[in-house]
Amino acid sequence: MPSITHDPEHKLWVLSGPGSSYVLHLDDDHRLRGLHWGPRLTLEQAASLLRYPQPGYRPFEDATDGTLDLDTAGALRYALAGVQVRFPDGVRDLEPRFVEETRRDHPDGGTELVLRFADHHYPLTIDAHYRLRPGTDVIERHLRLRHTGGEADEPVTVVRADSATWVLPRLGEYRLSQVRGQWSAETQLNRTPLAYGETVLTSRRGTTSHLANPWAMIDDGRTTEDHGAVWSCALAWSGSWRLTAQRLPTERVTLSAGFGHDPVTSELPPGAELTTPVCAGAYTEGGFGAASRLWHRHVLDHVLPHAGEVRPVLYNSWEATEFDIDVTAQIELAQKAAALGVELFVMDDGWFGARTHDAAGLGDWTPNPERFPDGLTPLIDRVHDLGMQFGLWVEPEMVNPDSDLYRAHPDWVLHHPHRRRTEHRNQLVLNLARPDVAAWLHGRLDELLSKNAIDFLKWDMNRPFTEAGWPDAEGDPDRLWTDHVHALYALLDRLRADHPHLRVESCSSGGGRLDLGILARTDQVWTSDNTDAADRVEIQHGFSQLYPARVMGAWVTDSPNPYTGRSAPLDFRFHVAMTGVLGIGGDLNRWGSAELSRAAELVAAYKGVRHLVQLGEQYRLRPLGDGELSAVQYLAPDGRETAVIALRRARRFGHRDPALPLRALDPSARYRDTTTGAVHHGAVLLTHGLPLDLVADDYASALVHLVREPA
């Protein structure tokens, strides 16, 4: 069980999970310092840290720079301040004083510490929240700022309110791990020495973004996949964000993350509160692999709404039909998909309004009467008769100017007066921060779900914010940046509550909205619009650093790939997609009988290991960078079975593929290959490895399922 212990004499708090502790110390000037983040300590051990020499005086510097857990702007501190405000008289310095601590036990067995601070003069309080959950070393943090003045007082401007500032120990050297990308090239892992100064990862787009993702890991430059310590944090937010890794000349390092971006601010009128999103952090030992497994388990146990479910094999009709949709063609595709063993049939864009191309109809969420003269019911009934669930593509936050919705409500989009309305993909962004827009949108989607037996929504969001204005807003118009996200969350939460059977996939032109905030109210994400299997190996490798396979949508599409033009064998395409939530997106009308037959076999094989891939522990046996061969192992929680997927993109010089040493098996046990019947000793698999028998050609792959033999 997690524990929070307090030493009132030394003003210490020790927050401990199964294998780590985070220690807070309140100094005599009411500054909250991060004293330790690392291996588990007792309260007595933590108190001994106060006897260690503290940084001495240096001119032009405050010795606490880079050590403060609640880092506010003011005095002689010039390092990054995670909390910055501007009071009505122009004062920007904060001088918080500790007020009290409170604790709350949660029904899940976790516990939460709240430390309250108040500015000694101005009417502002700051509550720093620390939540520990059972069975994990992840600590969830957020802040709550409150204007405590009376009606006659003016608003306080919140310039910056990071959810958490994490204080790292001195390591000697520092390396930053994060992902970079762009459309169709998301989540590419990037490890670099941490530069002195401030390294800022950010999105200013109103959504999470393809270019970066709101998490970071720090190590000492020597950590490997299996060895070494990792300090990491992740922000649960689906709008604009920033994460700053700061390295000072004193070799103090912090990670500070929060919502928003410069120059957007928040106005806090009297009596109002600003609650930041959760920023979760963790210290782990056992290399990057152990850090990833900790985050995967945290997402499965504490973030996803239905984490214990295995996701179905889906078929999506987009690449087969694009906008050329009608009920007959969709039924024909559904029949072919069902014959492969598909469990969820998803009809993509083009079913509604005047949406016969991408420049019209978006926002008019009623079936196109020419394409679906009897509505969606005949198609849905047929899909259900075939033993599959039915899913539908929607993009609720967007509108085409050529739509009935926009013609009726041109003021409902983000816009500024006297400025053009930039169209991207022929669409504009609805202002969900407006209560009337959010209410209308809920009504339309609720009606769609109530009148049709829809099991699944592919929820897309295909463009960033531009002209992010709200001319007739009452109060602070900048609040649309955060209120849009809160309204999105509320909409998803309400629809799921009203339709408990509904499952949702988050999509944003691929992986543009992937974060712990959206995962708390969806069931999977669309990883990338790039379905090229060779590219996906790299994209999915970066994805796996923080997010589990259980949420990673991965399709098998046509060869040559419709985006890259690259050809790859069917087995390789399937095996790459099997490392996540398997889907099929190719044009089944063009697949020959041999391909369809083999696809059915591969779907069945995936179902045999799906529980391991989606719910098991993931070990990256040969991460990218170790040559053209990569491999991933998935282990059942009880250790009774494991699956290995090996992927070789190219073969060089005729070299044989090396055997793959496996992880976490019982060395005294024997494991049987469910396909060949071969029996392997656990001790041999752990040391010498699993021999591979891949074909000699490029793009070779294999799936091996091993089951422990009874003793």
N, C-alpha and C positions, 0 to 999 in steps of 0.2 A: 504494500500500500504506500502511496506517496505520503510524505510527511513535511510539515512546516514547523520548525522549532524556533524559539525566540529566547534571546538572552537580553533581558531588559537592562542589566547593568552595563553591558558593553554595546547595547543598541544594535544587536545582530539578529538577522533572520537567516536561517538555513533552509532552503527549499530543495528537497531531495526526492529523486525517483529511484528506480531499482539500481542504477549504476552511476549516477552523477548527482552533483549538488551545485546549486547556484546560491552564492552567499551575498547578502546585502548588509551594508553597514551605514548607519546614520552618524555623521560626524558632528562635532560641536557646533558647526555652522549650519546645521540642518541640511547638509548636502548628502544625498543618497548615493553611495558608491557601490560599484560592483567589485566585491573583494575577491571572489573566486568563481570560476566556471570551469568545472572539470570533474575529476573523480570524486566519488562520494566522500563527504566529510561529516564527522560528528560535530555537535555544537562546541564541544571542548576543543576539537582540532581547529575549527573555524576561528574561535576566539584567539588561538595562538598566533594567527596571522597578524593580529594587531601589534604584536611585538616586533614584527619585521620592520626594518628601516623604511620610512616613508620617503618619497621624493623630496629632496632638499630644495631650498630656494634657488631660483634662477631668475635673473632680471628679465622683464618683459614677458614672463610666462606665469600662469597659474598652475601649480603642481597637480591640481585635480583634473586638468584637461586630459581627456581620453580615459578617465576612470569613473565618470559619473553615469549611473544607471538612469537617473532622471536628470537629464542634461538640459538646463534652461539657460536662456540668453541672459548675460549680465556680468558686471564687474570686470575682472581682468581675464575672463575666459574668452578665448578667441577661436577655439576649436568648434566643430560643428555642434550646434545646439538643436536637439530634437524637438524642443518646445519653444516656440517664439510667438509673442503676442505684441499688440500695440494698443495701449490704453487710450481712452478718448483725449487725454491731454498730450498725447504724443510720446509718452514714456514707453520704452521698449524693454527695459530691464525687468526681469522677474526676480523676486526675492521670496521664494516659498519657505514656509515654516511648517515643520511637521505638526500635525494635529492629533491623529489617532490611527490605530490599526483596528481592522475588523476582519473576521474570518467567517466563511460560509462553507458548510459541507454540501456536496452535490449528491443527488440520488445515485449517480454512477459509482460512488465510492471515492470520488475525487474531492479535493478541497481547494479553496480559493482564499488568497490573502489580498486585502485592500489596504494600501497605505495612503492616507489623506494628507495633503499639503494645502496650505492657504497662503496667498500672498499677504505679507504682513501689513499692507496698506490698502491695496485695491481689492474690489469684490470679486475675487476669482479663486476657486478651489480646483485642485488637480487630484484625482483619485488614480493611483497606479494599481492595476489589477494583475495578479499572478495566479493562474489556475494550473493545478497539477491533476492529471488524470491517472487512474490506476493502470499499472502494467506498462508504463512508458516513461522515458526520460524527456519527452517533449513538454516544455512549459509554454502555456498560452498566455500572452500578455496583451493588454490594451489600456488606454487612458480614457478618463472621463473628465472633461473640463466643464465647470459650471459657473455661470455669472450669478453671483449671490446678492447683487444689488437690488435696489427698489425700482419702482416704475419710473422714477425721475432720472435714473442713471442712464447714461448713453451706452451703446453697445461696445463690447470689447472685440477687437479684430484679432482673430487667430491667424497668424501668418504661416505657421507650421506646427503640426501636432503629429509627430511620428508615434506609432503605436508602441515601439520599444527601441531602446538603445542597449545593445548587448556589448558588455565589456569583456574583451578577450585577455587571457594571460600573455605575458611576454614569452614569445616562442623563439626568438633569435632570427628566424626568417618567416615570411608569410607568403602563402600562395592563395590566390582567389580562384574559386571554381564557380562558373555560372554558364548559362546558355545564351547564345546569340542566334540570330536568324533573320529571315524575311519570309514573305509569302512563298510557300512550297519548299522552304528550306528551314523550317523551324527547329528549335531546340537542339542546336549543334553545340556540343560540349566544348567549353573553352577554359583551360587552366593556364593562368599567367601569374608571375610574381606580382604581389600587391605593391603598387607604386606608392611613394610618399605623397601625401596630400589626400585629396578626396576623389575616389573613384565612384562615379554615380551611374547606377543602372536605373532606367526610368521609362515610363510611357506617358506621353502627353496627349494621347489619342482618345481618351474617354473610355478605353477598354484596355485589356491586359496587354495586347500587342503581340505581333509576330517577332519583333526585333529583340526582345528580352523577356525574361520571366521573373516574377518577384520572389526570387530566392537566391541565396548565396551560401557558399561553403568556404571555410578558411582552414588551412592546415599549415604545417611547418615546412612544406616543400619536399618532404620525404615520404609522405603517406602514399601508400599504394592501394590497390583494390582490396587487399586482404589485411594490411597491417598499417597501424598508425592511428592517430587521433584526428577527429574532424569536429569543428564547431560550425553550426549551420543555423539558418533562420529562413522562414518563409512567411509571406504576407497573404492573408486571406481577403483579397480585394480584387474586384473585377472592373475597376475603372482606372483612371490615371493614378500613377504611383511613383515612388522613388525609393531607392535603396542605396544608401551611401556606405561604402567601406572606407574608413578613415585610418590612415597610418601617419602618426606624428613623428617628428624627429626624435622624440623621447622613446620611440618604439612601443608606444601605446596604440592599440588598434581597437576600433569599435565597428559594429554593424548597426546601422540605424535605418528603420524602414517604416513607411507610412503612406497614407493615401494623399492624393493631390499632386500638384506641380506648380512651380513658379510661373506666373505671378498670381495665381488664383489664391484667394484668401476666404475666410469664413467669418461672417458677422455673428456675434453671440450677444443677443439682447438680454436684458435682465430676466432672470428665471430660466433661461434656456441652457441646454446641455449640448455638448459635442462629444459623442462617443466614437472613438476610433475603431477601425477593424482590428481583428486579432492578428498579432504577429507571433508566430510560434518559433521556438528555438530549441536546439538540442546539442548536447555534447555526447559523442560516441567514441568508442575505441573499436578497432577491428577493421580499419580502412574505410574507403569510400563505399564498399559493398555493405558493410554493417550500417553505415549512415543511411544508405538507400533503404535497406530493409526496415530500419526503425521508422523512417518516414512512410514507407508503404503500409506498415502495420498501423501507424497512427491514422492514416487516411481510411483504412478499412475499418478500424475499430471506433474511430471518433469523429469522422468527417462525413463519409457517405451515408445517405439515408437508408439504403438497402444493401449494405455491404456484403451480407451473407448470401445474396443471390448470385448465381452465375449468369452472366449476360448471354442472351441467345445469339446464335449465328444469324446474321441478317443478310438480306439482299436489298440493294438500293438501285432503283431504276434509272438514275440520272444519266450515266454514260451510255446506256442503251437507247434512250429516247430523247434526252435533253428536253426541249419544249414541245416536242411532237408527241403529245400525250392524248390518249383516249381510253375509255374503259376496256374495250376489247383487247388492245395491245397490252395493257397492264395485266389483264387476266392471263393472257398467254405467257407473259414473263413470270407471273406468280406460279403458274403450273410448272414451268421449267425449274424455278427456284425450289419449289416444294420437292421435286424429284431428286434434288441434290441433298436434301436433308435440312434445308434452310428453315429457321423457326420464326423469323420476323421479316415481313415484306414491307419495305418502305417506299412509298411513292414520293418522289422529290418535286422540285419546282415545276410550275406550269399547270396546276390543277384548278386554279381559282381565277375569278374575275376575268379581265381581258389579258391575262398573262400568257399570251402566245409568243412573247419575246421578253427580253429583260428590261424593256423601257416602259412597260405599262402594267397596271393592275395591282402592283404591290400595295397592300393595305386593305384590299377588298376581299375579305376572307370568306367568300362563298363560292361553291363549286361553279366552274364555268358551265353554263347550261347547254352549250353545244357539245362539249366533250363528255359531260356527265348529265344527260337529260333527266335521269332519275336520281340525281345526287350521288353521293359516295356509297350509299348502302349496297348496291349490287356488287361493287368491287370488294367492299369490306366483307360482305357475307361470303363471297367466293374464297377470299383469302382465309377466312376463318374455317370454312368447310375443308380447305386443304390442310388444316392443322397448323396454320401459322398465325402469329399475331400480325396486327396491321399498324403500320406507322406512317406518319405524314410529315412532310417538310413545311416549316413556317419560318418567316422572318418578321416577327411582330414589331420590332423596334424601328422598322424602316417604311418608307412610302415612296412610290413613284409620283412625280408631278402629274403624270398622265394616269390618274386614278380618281375614282369617285370620292375617296376619302380626302385627298388633297384639294380637289375642287370645292368640297364643302368646308374644309377647315385648313386653309393655307397658313393660318397662324399657329398651328399645332406643331410645326417643325422648329428645330433650333435655327434661329436667324437673328441678325442685327438689322435695325433700320438703316437705310441708305447704304447697304452693302449687298453685293450679289449673293445669291444662294448657290454655293458651289455644289454641282451634282457630281457624284462619283458612282460609277456603275448605274447611272441614270436614276439615282435615288437620293433622298434626303433622310435625316434622322428625326424621328418623332421625339418630342420633349416629354419623356415619361415623368419628369419632375412635376409637371402640371397634373394636379389631381384629376381634372376632367379627362385628360388623355389616358391616364392609367386606368380610370374607371371604365372608360369606353373600351379599352383594349381587353380588360378582363371580361367584360360582357361579351365581346365578340368571340374570344377564345373559349369561354365557358359554354357559350351556345354551340360552338363547333364540336366541342367534346361531349356535350350533353345529347346532341342530336345524332351523333355518330359513334360507333363502338371503336374508338381509336385507342390503341394501347400504348402508343409511343409517338413522341414528337421529336423531330430533328430541328432544334431551335437555332437558327442561323442568325448571324449579325455581320453583315458584309462590308461595313465601311466605318471609318473613324468619325469623330466629331469634327465639324468645321462650323465657323460662324456660331460659336456656342453662346448664343444670346437668348434672352427671355424678356422682350421689351416691356411687357405688361406685368412683370413679376412684382409682387408685394414684398418689400424688403430686399434682401441681398440676392441679386441675380446670379452670382457665382455659385450659389448653392446647387444649381442644376447639375454641376459636375458630380457631386456626391448624391444628391437626391435622385438622380436618374438611376444610379446603381441600387440604392435602397428600394426604389419603386420596382425595379426589375426583380430583386430578391423577394419583395412582398408579393408580386404577381405570381412568381413561380411557386412560392410557398402556399399561396391561397389556392391556386389551381391543383396542386398536388393534394392538398387537404380535401378539396371538394371532389377530387377524382383519384382515390387512393390507388387504383390499379395503374395509373399513368406512370410511364417511365420517360425520361427526357435525356437527350443528348445535347451537350453544348457544342456549338460550332460557330466559328467566326472566320469565314474564308479559310478553313482549315483550323490551325491551332492558335488563332488569335485571341481566344478567351479561355485560358487554362490557368486555374489558380485554385487555392483551397476554398475561396469564397464561393465560386460557382459550383465546385464539387459538393458543397454542403447541401445543394438543392437540385443536383442532376445525378445521372447514373453512369454516364460515360462521356467522353469528349471525342470530337473528330480531330485527330492528331495533325493531319496535313492534307491539303488538296493534292499533294504529290503522292501518287500511289506506286511510283516506280520502286520495285522491290529493293534494288541496289541502293537507291537514295534513302529508302525507309530504314535500312539497317542503321545508318548514322543518325537519322532523325529520332528513331525509337530508342537508340542508345542514350542520347541526351535526355529524352523524356523520362527514361527509367531512373535517372539520378534521384528524382524526388517523388515521382508519381508511379503508382502501381500498374501492372499490366491489366488489372481488373477494369480500369477506366480508359484504356488506350485503344480506340477504334482503329482497325487496320483491315484494308480491303485487298482482295485479289481482283485485279482488273485485267484488261486485254493486253496482249503482246502482239506487236510493239505497243509500248505504253502510250496512251493518247496524249500525254503531256511531254515526255522526254524523247519519245521515239525509240527507246531502248527495248530490245527483246530479251526475254528471260524465260526459262522453262516453267511450266505450270507448277511443278513441285516446289521450286525455289520461291515462286510468288506465294504459294500457300504457306510454306514453312515460315517465311518472314512474317506473314499476317498472323500466323498461329501464336506468335509471341505476345499477342494482345487479345483484344476482343475481335474474333474473326468475323469478317464480312466479305461479301462478294459484290462487286460493282461493275463487272464486265457485261458486255452485250451477249447474253446467252443465246440470242438468235444466230450469232456468228460462230458459236462454239460447236465443233464437230462431236460426233458420238463418242469418240475415244476420250476427248477432253472432258465431256460431261460425265462419263463413267469414272474417270480418274478423279475428277472433282468430288464426286459423291463419296469415293473411298477416303479422300483426304478430309472431307467434312466429318465423316464418321471417326477417323483417327483423332481429329481435334477434340471431338466430344469425349473421347476416352481419356484425354489428359486435361481437359478444360478446367476442372476443379483445381488442378495443380498450378496451371498457368495463372488463373485469375485469383486464386485464394491462397496459394502456397508461398513459400519463401523463395525469393529470387537470388540466384548467384550468377554473376557475370563471370563465366569461366575464362573467356578470352576476350577482354574488352577491345574495342577499336584501338588501333595503334600497335597491336601485337601482330600485325600482318593481315593478310587477306582473310584468314579464318577467324570467325567469331563464334561464340557459343554461349548459351544461357541454360542454366539448370533451374528447375522448379521443384521444390521439395514439399511434400505434405507436412502439415504441422506435427503429425505424429511420427514422421520419418518412415512410414511404411512403404512409400512409393515415391518415385521421382521421375521427372521427364527432362530430357536434354534435347535442345534444338541446336544443331550445328549448321552454320552458314559459311560457305566459302565463295567469295565473289570471283576469285581468279586463282589459277594454279600456275606456279612458276617453276621452271627448270625441271619439271617432272618429279618434284619432291613429293614424298608421301605425306599425307596429313598426320600430324602428331596426335597421339592419344590424349584424351582430355581428363586430367585428374579431377575427380568430382569432389564435392564438399558435403560435410555434415552427415555422412552416412555412418552406420554402425559397422566398425571394422570387423566385428566378429560374425556379421550376418552375410548371407548370400542373397543376391538379387538376380531375378529372372527377367530376361528380355521378353516382353509379351508378344513380340512379333516373331522372333527367331527361335525362342525357347532357350537360348544360351544362358548359362548361369555364371555370374561373376561374383568373386569374393569382394566384400566391402573393403577389406584392407588393401587389395590390389587396385580397386577403383580409386581409392583415396590417394594412393602413392604413384602407381604407374599409369592409371587412367583408363578411360573407356576407349577402346580402339574404334576407329572410324573406317567405314567402307564407302567412301564417297566416289561417285563417278569421276572420271579423269577430266571432264570438261569444266569450263568456267560455269559459275552460278550453280554449284552443286550443294546439296543440303540433305539433312536427315533428321528425323524425329525418332528418338529412342525412349521407350517407356519401360522402366524397371520397377519391379515389385519385389519386396522383401519376402523371401521364402520363410515358411513357418519354421520355428526352431526345432 
